[in-house]
Amino acid sequence: MHTPSRRTPPPRHRRPARGVPPAYLGLGALYLAALAISMVNLASELSWYEPAAEVARLSFGVFGLVAAVRAARLPALPPRLRQAWGAVAACFATLVVAVPLLMIFGDAGGALSHWDDATHVVFVTALLIALQRFPLAPTNRRDRIKAGVDALTVMAGGSVVLWYTAIGPMLQRSELSTDVLFSAAVYPLGDLALLFSVVRALLRGADESAQQPLRLLTAGTLILFTGDAVHGFLDGQMDAVMPVSWQFICWISADALLAAAALTQGRAGSAASLRHFGVGRYMPFVAVAVAQVLMLTEAARDGEFFPWGGLALGGAVLSVLVLYRQTIVQQESDERALTDGLTGLANRSMFRKVSYRTLARGRRMSVLVIDMNGFKQINDTLGHKAGDRVLVEFAAALRQCVPAPGLPVRLGGDEFAVVLPEINSAEEAYDVAGRIAAALGPVMVEGRLITLAASIGVAVTDPGELTHDEIVHRADLAMYRAKSLGPETRWAIWQESLEPAAQAPAVELPVAA
């Protein structure tokens, strides 16, 4: 066999820069204008600020309503996701209806606060329904319980924050009237339900097409929660003057993020594989830390370190140590779940995860399936310990030859793979295969010189052409073709003639070791 000439890879071209869509520019301009007016009002109160603020919220309502309705009508989205955006549309419809009524009738008979309360309850309820309808990753019963417990931990931390900032001060200074009970109970319960739903979504993961929209929706929900906590804290202080602008800034920030989420969903396309949010796992730790900080803060405010100050400090130290240990355990668990224990390479689960993610993004990708030659003989003659050492040496050779962001993988036994995500041309995959073939050679194992050899099959998929299983199947066929050429290291490219139904002779491009 002769060594084939290498095709020169074509020059890499950068993807043309995409301009920002006009809808995003309009939303950003509206938000910046409303934010600028609010900041000016904080410095010097504007006589026309409240009407301008209501007009801004109405504008966000119209903007978000149109974007959410369009997302809810996308035929490529699954039914649950369309229902979720229908609920988001209801959030914005609340603003579209309520804000003009407030501007027309004003604070007639002191009813303005009741209008605000009713609008807030309807808005939060619709947003809660939207978060419940978002399609989350399927999982087993144990993982669902774990996600639920973690979400309850965050909700408990949030309840501590609301008790400290809003509920406690309000009940302490006010008589138990209907308005006080409504503000102290209904508002916090709605916010805590939102917090639980958000954390559950972060921990469970979301459909690929809904991942970025749900991230924006989550950010808006957390800002809404924070704004309500600050509002309740200032409202619960006897001597505090609550700036109207701060509450409005929280509202418009949440509105802008919800509208941006709807716009992003309209550009995300159809549903694809499921992914998890890495930030969600840290939220239970943050919730516990916040609760400890509040206890220390209150102990410092009282000026009496004994007994509560020492107890709070000890509790904080214990919580930090427990959380740190839990973080280490979680990292070890994640590594075991995605890493081969012998070689340290990624395992089959990680292989599928990277492959699915790349294909879902519509990128060109290559898969190399690699099978070691003569490994069974090594195990039979030198023993499994020497065989394990050979596998480790082979894995080290793969690491050296596969450039980032390529991922070398051990599929099991003496079978390996490489996934090359987001390559610019097929020639990049051929170069990696040639590099691996050239790197394999003699290694010293148990005092004996052993020559590493393998059969390598290469398959490349263009954007949207193949599924994960189809490209792995093609790489398998090419690998078997390379193995049929002899015990030396060879690599072959998938050709249509390699398919079982094909009649024409196969075409292969081997590279000698």
VEXTORTOR-160945 format. One line per 3 residues: number of its first residue (from 1); their letters; for each residue x, y, z of C-alpha. Coordinates in pm, 1 decimal, decimal comma, padded with zeros to 6 digits. Example, Ala and Ser with C-alpha at 12.3 -4.5 7.8 and 13.67 -1.06 7.14 Angstrom:
BEGIN
1	AS	01230,0 -00450,0 00780,0; 01367,0 -00106,0 00714,0 .
//
This chain:
BEGIN
1	MHT	00000,0 00000,0 00000,0; 00125,6 00344,4 -00083,3; 00077,9 00653,3 00127,3 .
4	PSR	-00183,4 00876,4 -00035,0; -00114,2 01237,8 -00101,6; -00269,2 01472,4 00147,1 .
7	RTP	-00521,4 01719,6 00021,6; -00435,4 02072,1 00124,5; -00706,2 02203,2 00352,9 .
10	PPR	-00879,7 02507,2 00214,6; -00815,9 02837,1 00391,0; -01035,9 02893,3 00689,8 .
13	HRR	-01294,2 03159,4 00644,9; -01457,5 03338,4 00927,3; -01828,7 03324,7 00938,1 .
16	PAR	-01981,1 03649,3 00825,2; -02072,0 03870,7 01113,0; -02440,3 03879,6 01175,2 .
19	GVP	-02596,4 04209,3 01260,7; -02813,2 04251,0 01567,4; -03180,2 04197,8 01472,6 .
22	PAY	-03387,2 04518,4 01479,1; -03621,1 04375,5 01743,6; -03329,6 04335,6 01986,4 .
25	LGL	-03207,0 04686,8 01908,1; -03552,9 04827,5 01974,2; -03587,2 04638,9 02302,7 .
28	GAL	-03240,6 04749,0 02414,5; -03307,7 05112,7 02325,8; -03638,3 05107,1 02515,2 .
31	YLA	-03472,7 04954,7 02823,3; -03180,2 05199,3 02821,9; -03416,2 05495,6 02787,3 .
34	ALA	-03633,6 05377,8 03077,5; -03325,4 05305,1 03287,3; -03176,0 05648,2 03217,0 .
37	ISM	-03497,4 05824,0 03318,5; -03510,5 05621,3 03641,8; -03149,9 05704,1 03729,3 .
40	VNL	-03212,0 06074,2 03667,9; -03520,7 06055,4 03888,9; -03310,3 05908,7 04170,4 .
43	ASE	-03079,6 06210,8 04157,5; -03354,7 06472,9 04127,2; -03720,9 06385,5 04133,2 .
46	LSW	-03897,7 06449,7 03803,6; -04254,4 06574,7 03811,9; -04345,5 06368,1 03506,5 .
49	YEP	-04163,6 06051,2 03610,5; -04461,9 05834,8 03711,4; -04655,6 05885,1 03382,7 .
52	AAE	-04334,7 05819,6 03186,9; -04270,7 05504,3 03390,1; -04620,4 05372,9 03320,2 .
55	VAR	-04580,7 05442,7 02947,7; -04250,4 05252,9 02952,7; -04411,2 04950,9 03120,6 .
58	LSF	-04693,5 04961,3 02869,8; -04437,7 04964,7 02588,5; -04263,7 04661,2 02738,5 .
61	GVF	-04602,2 04492,4 02768,6; -04688,2 04545,7 02401,7; -04338,2 04446,7 02290,3 .
64	GLV	-04332,5 04131,5 02501,4; -04690,0 04034,6 02412,5; -04614,7 04036,2 02039,7 .
67	AAV	-04289,3 03839,8 02086,7; -04449,0 03581,6 02320,3; -04749,8 03528,2 02091,3 .
70	RAA	-04517,4 03470,7 01795,6; -04315,1 03218,8 02000,3; -04634,6 03042,9 02111,5 .
73	RLP	-04739,2 02998,1 01748,6; -04413,3 02842,9 01622,7; -04516,9 02506,4 01472,8 .
76	ALP	-04170,5 02354,5 01521,9; -04189,6 02379,9 01901,8; -04338,3 02099,9 02114,6 .
79	PRL	-04688,3 02162,6 02256,3; -04568,4 02216,8 02615,3; -04323,6 02482,4 02504,1 .
82	RQA	-04590,2 02663,3 02301,1; -04815,5 02655,1 02608,0; -04534,8 02803,8 02816,5 .
85	WGA	-04503,3 03097,6 02580,5; -04879,4 03137,0 02583,6; -04853,5 03185,8 02961,1 .
88	VAA	-04572,9 03441,2 02912,0; -04801,0 03621,0 02667,7; -05060,6 03634,8 02947,2 .
91	CFA	-04799,8 03806,0 03168,7; -04754,6 04083,6 02916,8; -05127,5 04100,8 02842,5 .
94	TLV	-05172,4 04186,0 03210,7; -04950,9 04491,3 03165,9; -05120,3 04589,5 02841,4 .
97	VAV	-05460,5 04589,6 03012,0; -05377,2 04709,3 03363,7; -05137,6 04995,9 03292,5 .
100	PLL	-05379,5 05199,2 03073,5; -05655,4 05153,4 03334,8; -05423,3 05286,1 03605,5 .
103	MIF	-05327,4 05582,2 03386,7; -05693,1 05662,6 03308,7; -05853,2 05622,6 03651,3 .
106	GDA	-05552,6 05708,9 03865,5; -05565,1 05653,2 04241,5; -05939,4 05693,6 04272,4 .
109	GGA	-06046,8 05621,7 04627,3; -05701,7 05488,7 04717,1; -05749,0 05192,6 04488,1 .
112	LSH	-05409,8 05229,5 04319,0; -05234,2 04994,5 04560,4; -05507,3 04734,2 04512,7 .
115	WDD	-05469,5 04758,4 04134,6; -05094,2 04706,7 04171,7; -05150,5 04406,9 04399,0 .
118	ATH	-05397,4 04245,9 04158,7; -05171,5 04308,4 03859,1; -04875,6 04162,7 04042,4 .
121	VVF	-05065,0 03848,9 04146,2; -05190,3 03783,2 03792,4; -04843,6 03849,8 03646,1 .
124	VTA	-04670,8 03615,3 03892,8; -04935,0 03344,6 03846,3; -04898,5 03350,5 03466,4 .
127	LLI	-04519,4 03344,2 03495,5; -04541,9 03051,3 03737,2; -04757,1 02859,5 03487,3 .
130	ALQ	-04503,0 02935,1 03212,7; -04214,7 02796,6 03418,7; -04416,6 02483,8 03499,9 .
133	RFP	-04488,9 02418,9 03130,7; -04132,2 02444,7 03003,7; -04012,5 02098,4 02889,7 .
136	LAP	-03745,7 01973,0 03126,9; -03503,0 01686,6 03088,5; -03645,4 01339,7 03160,4 .
139	TNR	-03480,5 01174,4 03457,0; -03526,2 00892,0 03704,2; -03716,0 00908,7 04031,6 .
142	RDR	-03406,3 00953,1 04247,9; -03278,2 01246,9 04043,7; -03622,9 01407,9 04050,1 .
145	IKA	-03629,2 01380,9 04429,6; -03277,3 01524,2 04449,2; -03370,9 01818,9 04228,2 .
148	GVD	-03684,5 01875,2 04435,8; -03490,6 01871,9 04765,1; -03231,5 02114,6 04626,4 .
151	ALT	-03509,5 02343,0 04502,1; -03676,4 02328,8 04845,4; -03340,6 02419,9 05003,2 .
154	VMA	-03321,4 02731,1 04787,2; -03684,7 02812,7 04863,9; -03613,6 02779,2 05237,1 .
157	GGS	-03320,2 03018,1 05199,0; -03545,2 03255,7 05006,9; -03806,5 03239,1 05283,1 .
160	VVL	-03537,9 03337,8 05535,3; -03451,7 03637,6 05317,6; -03815,7 03742,7 05283,5 .
163	WYT	-03879,4 03696,2 05655,7; -03577,6 03908,2 05744,6; -03631,7 04179,3 05485,0 .
166	AIG	-04008,8 04207,0 05450,0; -04244,0 03979,2 05642,5; -04095,6 04017,8 05990,9 .
169	PML	-04058,0 04398,4 05988,2; -04404,7 04442,6 05834,7; -04577,7 04225,2 06096,5 .
172	QRS	-04379,3 04388,1 06375,7; -04477,6 04743,7 06292,6; -04830,2 04693,7 06155,2 .
175	ELS	-05160,6 04568,6 06283,5; -05297,1 04252,2 06124,5; -05517,1 04415,4 05862,9 .
178	TDV	-05620,8 04262,8 05530,5; -05364,3 04470,4 05342,4; -05084,8 04366,3 05577,3 .
181	LFS	-05176,8 03998,0 05556,4; -05193,0 04023,3 05176,7; -04850,5 04186,8 05152,8 .
184	AAV	-04697,4 03956,4 05414,0; -04842,3 03631,6 05277,3; -04957,1 03642,5 04915,8 .
187	YPL	-04657,8 03829,1 04775,0; -04396,3 03606,2 04945,5; -04581,0 03283,6 04861,9 .
190	GDL	-04591,8 03376,8 04493,5; -04225,3 03475,6 04492,1; -04120,7 03155,4 04667,8 .
193	ALL	-04320,6 02945,5 04421,5; -04140,4 03125,2 04136,2; -03805,6 03064,6 04305,8 .
196	FSV	-03880,7 02692,8 04344,4; -03983,4 02657,9 03978,4; -03675,4 02843,3 03854,6 .
199	VRA	-03431,9 02634,8 04057,3; -03604,2 02311,8 03957,2; -03567,5 02408,2 03591,6 .
202	LLR	-03200,5 02494,6 03638,1; -03129,7 02164,8 03811,7; -03326,2 01945,0 03572,7 .
205	GAD	-03207,5 02104,4 03247,5; -03405,5 02214,7 02944,4; -03460,5 02137,1 02581,5 .
208	ESA	-03176,6 02266,6 02361,8; -03409,1 02500,6 02172,9; -03542,5 02642,7 02502,4 .
211	QQP	-03214,9 02663,0 02691,9; -03120,8 03023,9 02622,6; -03480,2 03152,1 02646,5 .
214	LRL	-03525,5 02974,3 02979,4; -03197,6 03122,9 03105,1; -03328,6 03473,3 03026,5 .
217	LTA	-03663,6 03388,7 03181,8; -03485,0 03266,9 03493,2; -03281,8 03586,8 03520,8 .
220	GTL	-03598,3 03794,1 03492,1; -03769,2 03587,7 03762,0; -03475,5 03625,0 04002,8 .
223	ILF	-03472,9 04002,8 03946,1; -03846,7 04010,7 04016,8; -03787,3 03816,1 04340,2 .
226	TGD	-03504,7 04050,6 04443,7; -03715,4 04357,7 04367,7; -04002,8 04229,8 04580,8 .
229	AVH	-03761,6 04155,7 04868,2; -03614,6 04507,3 04853,4; -03961,5 04658,5 04820,2 .
232	GFL	-04083,8 04465,9 05125,1; -03774,7 04559,6 05325,6; -03812,9 04932,4 05259,0 .
235	DGQ	-04187,4 04916,8 05308,4; -04139,2 04742,4 05641,4; -03905,3 05004,3 05783,7 .
238	MDA	-04073,8 05283,0 05975,3; -03815,0 05547,0 05887,3; -03728,4 05429,9 05536,8 .
241	VMP	-03818,4 05634,3 05233,0; -03874,2 05400,7 04942,4; -03755,1 05541,3 04608,5 .
244	VSW	-04010,8 05465,0 04342,6; -03736,1 05434,2 04082,4; -03572,0 05129,3 04241,0 .
247	QFI	-03888,9 04923,4 04225,5; -03949,8 05038,9 03870,0; -03595,3 04943,5 03766,8 .
250	CWI	-03656,0 04589,1 03893,5; -03986,0 04572,5 03704,9; -03851,6 04696,9 03372,8 .
253	SAD	-03544,0 04472,1 03403,0; -03769,0 04168,9 03451,4; -03996,1 04282,5 03166,9 .
256	ALL	-03700,3 04334,2 02932,1; -03554,7 03990,6 03008,9; -03890,2 03818,8 02956,0 .
259	AAA	-03934,7 03997,1 02623,4; -03578,5 03906,6 02522,0; -03651,8 03543,6 02611,5 .
262	ALT	-03953,1 03542,5 02380,7; -03748,6 03699,2 02099,0; -03472,0 03442,3 02149,3 .
265	QGR	-03719,8 03154,2 02137,7; -03840,1 03278,9 01802,5; -03485,1 03246,1 01669,2 .
268	AGS	-03389,5 02921,2 01846,8; -03557,9 02682,9 01603,4; -03708,3 02344,5 01668,6 .
271	AAS	-03654,7 02123,9 01970,3; -03338,4 01917,3 02001,0; -03140,2 01737,4 02268,6 .
274	LRH	-03166,6 01815,7 02637,9; -02903,4 02002,5 02834,3; -02844,6 02097,5 03193,9 .
277	FGV	-02753,7 02433,4 03342,8; -02428,3 02415,5 03537,4; -02510,4 02717,3 03756,6 .
280	GRY	-02815,9 02550,7 03910,0; -02616,2 02308,2 04123,5; -02463,3 02595,1 04324,8 .
283	MPF	-02789,5 02764,2 04416,9; -02864,0 02544,7 04723,7; -02517,5 02634,0 04857,5 .
286	VAV	-02583,3 03003,5 04798,6; -02918,3 02978,6 04975,8; -02762,4 02824,1 05288,2 .
289	AVA	-02481,7 03081,5 05284,6; -02727,6 03370,9 05260,1; -02924,7 03241,3 05558,2 .
292	QVL	-02606,3 03219,7 05766,9; -02497,2 03569,4 05664,7; -02834,1 03710,9 05771,8 .
295	MLT	-02802,6 03548,1 06114,9; -02454,2 03694,7 06158,6; -02577,5 04033,3 06043,3 .
298	EAA	-02859,4 04037,1 06296,0; -02624,3 03926,6 06575,2; -02391,4 04215,4 06484,4 .
301	RDG	-02681,6 04462,4 06479,1; -02793,0 04360,1 06828,5; -02440,3 04416,8 06959,0 .
304	EFF	-02456,7 04107,8 07180,3; -02225,0 03834,3 07066,0; -02341,3 03600,9 07344,0 .
307	PWG	-02521,2 03374,1 07284,7; -02658,6 03421,5 06934,5; -02347,0 03569,3 06776,2 .
310	GLA	-02128,1 03270,5 06864,8; -02396,0 03022,5 06764,2; -02449,6 03198,3 06432,0 .
313	LGG	-02074,5 03209,8 06363,2; -02034,7 02841,9 06448,3; -02329,8 02752,5 06229,5 .
316	AVL	-02179,7 02951,6 05942,6; -01843,2 02772,1 05972,8; -02012,4 02431,7 05987,3 .
319	SVL	-02224,3 02514,6 05683,7; -01918,5 02623,4 05483,1; -01733,2 02302,0 05566,0 .
322	VLY	-02032,1 02079,5 05486,3; -02100,9 02262,9 05161,3; -01735,0 02246,9 05058,5 .
325	RQT	-01726,2 01872,8 05119,7; -02051,6 01829,8 04928,2; -01902,1 02023,0 04636,2 .
328	IVQ	-01601,3 01789,4 04626,1; -01827,1 01483,4 04639,3; -02042,9 01624,7 04357,6 .
331	QES	-01736,9 01693,7 04141,5; -01609,6 01340,4 04198,1; -01951,1 01199,3 04111,3 .
334	DER	-01968,2 01403,2 03789,9; -01619,4 01293,5 03687,4; -01699,4 00927,6 03750,0 .
337	ALT	-02016,9 00958,3 03547,1; -01837,5 01100,9 03242,2; -01482,9 00961,6 03268,6 .
340	DGL	-01330,1 00621,8 03206,8; -01179,4 00503,2 03533,8; -00871,6 00331,3 03383,4 .
343	TGL	-00748,8 00573,2 03117,7; -00895,5 00901,1 03238,2; -01046,0 00964,4 02895,2 .
346	ANR	-01408,1 01061,2 02845,7; -01649,7 00767,5 02845,6; -01937,1 00674,5 02616,2 .
349	SMF	-02183,8 00903,3 02798,3; -01961,2 01206,9 02748,7; -01904,9 01103,9 02386,7 .
352	RKV	-02278,3 01105,5 02317,4; -02326,9 01430,8 02509,0; -02068,2 01623,0 02305,1 .
355	SYR	-02187,8 01467,9 01981,3; -02554,8 01550,0 02046,0; -02470,2 01906,2 02144,2 .
358	TLA	-02263,6 01965,4 01830,2; -02525,7 01817,2 01599,1; -02802,0 02015,5 01770,0 .
361	RGR	-02612,1 02335,5 01696,8; -02599,4 02249,8 01327,3; -02220,4 02229,9 01302,0 .
364	RMS	-01992,1 02014,1 01087,6; -01851,3 01727,9 01294,8; -01628,0 01423,5 01255,4 .
367	VLV	-01612,1 01096,9 01446,7; -01316,4 00858,1 01450,0; -01377,9 00500,8 01569,7 .
370	IDM	-01053,7 00328,3 01671,3; -00999,9 -00039,2 01749,7; -00664,8 -00163,1 01878,6 .
373	NGF	-00497,9 -00442,1 01679,6; -00361,2 -00746,2 01864,5; -00486,9 -00642,5 02206,6 .
376	KQI	-00642,2 -00982,3 02285,9; -00307,7 -01148,6 02227,4; -00140,7 -00907,7 02470,2 .
379	NDT	-00398,9 -00989,9 02737,1; -00366,3 -01364,8 02678,7; 00014,3 -01375,8 02684,0 .
382	LGH	00111,5 -01100,6 02931,2; -00197,7 -01082,4 03151,8; -00462,5 -00822,4 03221,0 .
385	KAG	-00228,3 -00597,3 03417,6; -00006,2 -00555,0 03113,0; -00318,9 -00511,4 02899,3 .
388	DRV	-00438,4 -00228,2 03122,9; -00096,7 -00064,5 03091,1; -00118,6 -00085,0 02712,6 .
391	LVE	-00460,2 00081,7 02721,7; -00319,4 00363,9 02935,2; -00029,8 00416,2 02693,0 .
394	FAA	-00268,0 00415,4 02398,3; -00490,3 00674,5 02571,3; -00184,5 00895,7 02629,8 .
397	ALR	-00104,8 00882,0 02257,4; -00460,4 00988,9 02175,1; -00439,0 01285,3 02411,5 .
400	QCV	-00125,3 01408,2 02238,4; -00272,9 01380,3 01890,0; -00622,7 01521,5 01936,4 .
403	PAP	-00632,5 01902,7 01938,2; -00887,9 02098,1 02140,2; -01184,4 02105,2 02133,0 .
406	GLP	-01158,9 01745,3 02008,0; -01245,7 01479,8 02263,2; -01067,8 01141,0 02287,1 .
409	VRL	-01296,7 00871,0 02428,1; -01273,1 00514,1 02552,6; -01588,3 00333,1 02448,0 .
412	GGD	-01498,8 00011,6 02629,7; -01245,9 -00271,3 02609,0; -00990,8 -00189,3 02339,2 .
415	EFA	-01232,2 00033,5 02144,7; -01176,8 00407,8 02140,1; -01323,1 00704,8 01957,1 .
418	VVL	-01255,4 01069,6 01888,4; -01520,8 01334,1 01834,5; -01409,8 01649,6 01654,9 .
421	PEI	-01680,7 01912,1 01705,6; -01721,9 02220,6 01490,9; -01448,0 02144,4 01236,5 .
424	NSA	-01414,2 02377,7 00938,6; -01338,9 02108,5 00680,6; -01315,3 01731,1 00641,5 .
427	EEA	-00939,6 01763,7 00593,2; -00902,2 01851,2 00962,0; -01044,0 01510,7 01054,9 .
430	YDV	-00815,3 01334,3 00806,2; -00513,8 01513,6 00953,7; -00604,5 01398,4 01306,9 .
433	AGR	-00642,1 01038,3 01188,2; -00304,2 01055,4 01015,0; -00145,9 01208,0 01324,4 .
436	IAA	-00275,8 00925,5 01544,5; -00157,3 00662,4 01298,2; 00189,1 00818,0 01282,9 .
439	ALG	00216,1 00846,6 01663,2; 00154,0 00477,7 01738,5; 00468,8 00276,0 01782,7 .
442	PVM	00669,0 00067,5 02030,7; 00620,3 00119,7 02406,0; 00781,9 -00054,3 02703,3 .
445	VEG	00530,4 -00248,8 02914,0; 00629,3 -00487,7 03194,1; 00985,4 -00496,9 03063,7 .
448	RLI	00877,3 -00591,3 02711,5; 00862,8 -00382,9 02395,8; 00509,2 -00378,3 02253,2 .
451	TLA	00410,5 -00209,6 01930,6; 00084,7 -00018,4 01949,5; -00129,2 -00057,4 01639,4 .
454	ASI	-00488,6 00028,1 01559,6; -00748,8 00045,6 01287,4; -00906,2 00388,6 01246,9 .
457	GVA	-01231,2 00472,9 01070,5; -01321,8 00830,7 00984,0; -01665,2 00975,7 00909,6 .
460	VTD	-01765,7 01339,0 00863,5; -02111,1 01493,8 00870,5; -02212,0 01828,8 00730,5 .
463	PGE	-02452,9 02048,0 00930,1; -02789,8 01876,2 00966,7; -02688,3 01573,6 00755,8 .
466	LTH	-02656,5 01282,9 01002,3; -02761,6 01178,4 01351,2; -02517,6 01058,0 01615,3 .
469	DEI	-02590,6 00690,7 01550,2; -02556,6 00734,1 01173,9; -02216,2 00899,3 01184,7 .
472	VHR	-02085,8 00641,5 01436,1; -02213,4 00365,6 01207,4; -02022,3 00513,2 00914,9 .
475	ADL	-01703,9 00545,2 01120,7; -01747,7 00179,9 01227,6; -01769,7 00064,4 00865,8 .
478	AMY	-01456,7 00259,2 00776,5; -01275,0 00111,9 01078,7; -01358,6 -00244,0 00973,3 .
481	RAK	-01233,9 -00163,5 00624,9; -00903,3 -00044,6 00773,5; -00880,6 -00358,3 00990,0 .
484	SLG	-00922,4 -00580,8 00685,2; -00597,2 -00441,7 00542,8; -00377,0 -00614,1 00800,0 .
487	PET	-00240,9 -00589,0 01155,0; -00047,7 -00266,8 01093,4; -00196,3 00070,5 01177,3 .
490	RWA	-00426,0 00187,7 00898,9; -00699,3 00440,9 00863,6; -00985,1 00460,2 00616,6 .
493	IWQ	-01250,4 00713,1 00525,4; -01615,8 00622,0 00496,7; -01732,3 00580,3 00139,2 .
496	ESL	-02081,1 00491,1 00021,5; -01937,4 00168,9 -00122,5; -01868,8 00046,1 00233,2 .
499	EPA	-02239,3 00012,6 00305,4; -02358,1 -00352,0 00302,8; -02600,6 -00285,7 00016,7 .
502	AQA	-02332,0 -00133,2 -00205,6; -02190,0 -00348,8 -00486,4; -01894,0 -00141,7 -00592,6 .
505	PAV	-01551,2 -00216,6 -00440,0; -01459,4 -00005,8 -00140,0; -01218,2 00285,0 -00170,2 .
508	ELP	-00983,6 00339,9 00120,5; -00703,3 00578,7 00201,6; -00454,9 00403,2 00434,0 .
511	VAA	-00161,5 00559,5 00613,0; 00124,1 00336,7 00718,8; 00246,7 00362,7 01074,1 .
//
